[in-house]
Amino acid sequence: MSILEELIRIFDRYDVEVVVRKKSIRATHNDLPVSLIVRIPSKEKAVIELRAEDELSDTLVDLVESEEDVEDIVDNVLSELRDLAIEASKYLEDKGYNVVLNLREGENDVRDMLEEIREEYGSFEEEE
């Protein structure tokens, strides 16, 4: 079984939609459009990063307006994707890859986006 096939088996245990390309896998969480991307640019190196998808802002606005516990949803999604990243990283390291984890920037982007939306939404409510 190939490395990508094994990674897909790992990803299938999580609440994500998986898209495979030649040397990468994108796993987008089903609760929020946030993705974990695993790229394998060479036989020695793998890069795992977290990325907010373009539609995340609209999704967060909808959740804030519906008075959902958005912070809890974001925390759960990021936690699950972090767990998936760690599991994928361990698997790749066991196979001899040098793994670079780039999760923090993506997590910060998601949290910053949520904070901006909350501030905008709060300002909008104050004007009414």
Residue pairs with C-beta under 8 A, 6 or more apart in sequence:
1 9
3 40
3 92
3 95
4 20
4 25
4 40
6 91
7 25
7 38
7 88
7 91
7 92
8 18
8 20
8 25
10 84
10 87
10 88
10 91
11 18
11 25
11 27
11 84
11 88
12 18
14 27
14 80
14 83
14 84
15 29
15 30
15 31
15 80
16 27
16 28
16 29
16 30
16 36
16 81
16 84
17 27
17 28
17 30
18 25
18 26
18 27
19 25
19 26
19 27
19 28
23 39
23 40
23 41
24 37
24 38
24 39
24 40
25 37
25 38
26 35
26 36
26 37
27 35
27 36
27 37
27 38
27 81
27 84
28 34
28 35
28 53
29 35
29 77
29 80
29 81
31 73
31 76
31 77
32 56
32 59
32 60
32 73
32 74
32 77
32 110
33 52
33 53
33 54
33 55
33 56
33 59
34 50
34 51
34 52
34 53
34 56
34 77
34 78
34 81
34 106
34 110
35 50
35 51
35 53
36 48
36 49
36 50
36 81
36 84
36 85
36 88
37 47
37 48
37 49
37 50
37 51
38 46
38 47
38 48
38 88
38 92
39 46
39 47
39 48
39 49
40 46
40 47
40 92
40 97
41 47
44 96
44 97
44 98
45 97
45 98
45 99
45 100
46 89
46 92
46 97
46 98
46 99
46 100
47 99
47 100
47 102
48 85
48 88
48 89
48 99
48 100
48 101
48 102
48 103
49 101
49 102
49 103
49 105
49 106
50 78
50 81
50 82
50 85
50 102
50 103
50 105
50 106
50 107
50 110
51 106
51 109
52 106
52 109
52 110
52 113
56 110
56 113
57 113
57 117
60 70
60 74
60 113
60 114
60 117
61 117
61 121
63 70
63 73
64 70
64 117
64 118
64 121
65 121
70 114
70 118
71 114
74 110
74 111
74 114
78 107
78 110
81 103
82 103
82 107
85 101
85 103
89 99
89 101
92 99
93 99
